[in-house]
Amino acid sequence: MKPVRLPAAATIALPRWAILALCLLYILPGLIGRDPWKGDDAASFGIMWTMAHGNINDWLWPHIVGLPMPEEGPLAFWLGAICIKLFGWLMGDAMAARLATGVFFMLGSVSVWYTTYLLGRRTEAQPLKLAFGGQPEPKDFGRTLADGALLIYLGCLGLLVRSHETSAEALQISLVAYALYLCARLLDAGNRTNALKLGFVLGLLILARGWVLPLGLSLSLIGLCFYRQQKQYWLLFKFSFPIALFVAASWLLAISIVHPFNSSPYPAWMLWNSRQISLPSIANISYFFKYGIWFAWPAWPFAAWAIYAWRKQEKALHISLPVTFLGCFILLAFINPYAEESILLPILPPLAILAAFGLPTMKRSAINAVDWFAVMVLTGVATLFWLYWISAQTGWPVGVAKQVARFSPDHQSSFNPLTFIIALSATVAWFAVVYWRISRQPSVLWRAVVLSSGGVILCWLLLLTLALPIINDRISYANVSKELVQHMPAKYRCIDSNIGPSQRASFAYFGALHFAGFSEPPCDVLLLQSSHRRLNASTEVDTSTYPGTWEVIWTGHRASDRDELFSLYIQKKP
C-alpha cells in the first residue's frame, strides 16, 4: 500500500516568479562584485583567463599561464573562456567567467525541479484516493513535490560555496542533475532522442571531470534496467554509450592532431582519473559520514525517511532512480582515496529529489523540529553577521571590532547604502516568512523546508553584501599583487616560480605578469613562495632547481596570512 494520504489543499504550488526570485537571490550574491578567491575558484579562473587570451594550444592544453593543469577536463574552462571572450570587455574578465557558473547553477536547479515533477506525477507515486474524494491531481502533486525538491536543493549547505565558484565541480553537479532528468524521461518512455541526449551528457561529464563518474553511472543505469526489467538498456548500448565516447574522443583526437606545445595532457589526465579508484578504507568512509552530515543537510533526513516510507515500493521509478544515482556516487566516494568536498557534490541532486518524496509522509513533529532548528541556527548566524558589520562600521562592541580587525588587518570600512538596503530587506523578508510559517501553520508540502532554504539564502546574501569587502581583502590576492607589481623590474624576459595555481592565476590577472610558459628561455626574475616559519625563507634559493645567482628585491604577503610569504628575486649579471 502506498504510504501517502494527502488532500488537495496540501499541493498548492509556489508561483513561478517566486521560484525564479529564490534562484536569483541564491546565485547572484557571490557572482557579482567579488575578486577571484584563493583556492579552486582562482585556479579555475586562471585556466579560463589563459584560454580566453591565448590560441588553440591554450584551449586544448589547460594551463595557468604556463603551469600545466591536466586534471579534471577542459569543458568548464572552455565555457568560462567563451564568456570572457564575449562579455569580458563589458563587465571584466572575472565577472564574465562567473556568468558560466550562473548558467551551470540554473541548469542544475531546473533539472532537479523537472525531474521531480516527472517522477511525482507518475501513477505509482500518487497519494491514496480519499474516501470522499479531494485528493490532488497528478500534475498538482508533481509540481508541489518539485517545489519541495528545489527548496531542499537550495538549502543544502554543501552546495552553497561550490555553486558560486568558477570550477569544474559546478558544471559537474549540474550535468548530473540533467542526466537524472534524461534518465527519468528515458525510463518512463524510452526513445532514441532521449538516449542520444543522455549519451551526449555522459560525454560532457567525461570532459568536465573525467571518466570515473560517467563510467560508474553507466554501469548503475544498466543494473537499474535489469532490476526494473526494462529493455531500455539496449538504447544505452546502441545510442548513449557510443555518443558519450564520441564526444569525449573529440578532445583527445584534437590533441593528437594539433599536439599543443609539442606535448599532450592525456597521460596526466588518465593518471588523475585512475588515482580516483582504490579499495575502500575506513578513512574514506569516515570522511564521508563525518562531513556528509552537514554537507547534505537538510536533504538527508528527508531522503532517509523516504527510503523507509516507500520500502515496499522500491521498484517504483521515483525511488529506484534517485537511489541508483545516490548509491553509485556513495560507492565512488568510498573508493576515492582523496578526502575532498568534490566527491560529495554529486550526491546532492538525487538526494534532494529523493527527499522530496519523504515530505508527504514526514510526521508533523519531525517537520517542526527541522523548522525550529533552522529558525534558531540560521537566525543566530544572521544576527552574528549584522553584529560584525555594526562593529566594523562603528567600532562597537569593542571585542567584536578587534576580531574583525584581526580577520582582515588592512581593511578600511565604508558604508554602502545599496548593500545595506539589500541586506535589511532580506532580513525583514526572513522574519516575515518565519511569522507566516509559525502563525498560520500551512499544510502545503514544501512548508517543511521553506525555512531551511530561506535561512541559508539569507545568511549567504548577508555574507556577500555586508562582509564582501572584508572577504575580498581576506582571501583575494589583489592587494599583494599590486604591491608586487610596484617592485617588478622595468624590463624582464619572464618569471620563474614555485607558487601554487591560485596564486599564479591571481598574480597574472591582477598584475599582468608574464610567467614562464611551456618552452620559455631561462627567466631572469624568480618569485618563490615559502613560509614565515622558515627564518631564512626570503634569502634562500635552491640553485640546483633555479641555477644562477639571485638577489632578493622584495618580500611580501597578504595582511591576513600569517604563514604565506612571497619573495621576488632578480638574477645578478656575471
ABEGO torsion letter per residue (X at the ends): XBABBBBAAAABBBBAAAAAAAAAAAAABGABGBBBBBEAAAAAAAAAAAAAABBAAAAABBBBGGBBBABEBAAAAAAAAAAAAAAAAAAEAAAAAAAAAAAAAAAAAAAAAAAAAAAAABAAABBBBBAAEGBBBAAAAAAAAAAAAAAAAAABAAAAAAAABBBAAAAAAAAAAAAAAAAAAAAABBBAAAAAAAAAAAAAAAAAAEAAAAAAAAAAAAAAAAAAGBAAAAAAAAAAAAAAAAAAAAAAAAAAAAGBGGBBAAAAAAAAAAAABBBBBAAAAAAAAAAAAAAAOAAAAAAAAAAAAAAAAAABAAAAAAAAAAAAAAAAAAABABBBAAAAAAAAAAAAAAAAAAAAABBAAAAAAAAAAAAAAAAAAAAAAAAAAAAAAAGOBAAAAAAAAAABAABBBBBBAAAAAAAAAAAAAAAAAAAAAAAAGBABAAAAAAAAAAAAAAAAAAAAAAAAAAAAAAABAAAAAAAAAAABBABBABBBBABBAAAAAAAAAAAGBBBBBAABBBBABBBBBBBAABAAAAABBBAAABBEBBBBABBBBBAABAABBBBBBBBBBX
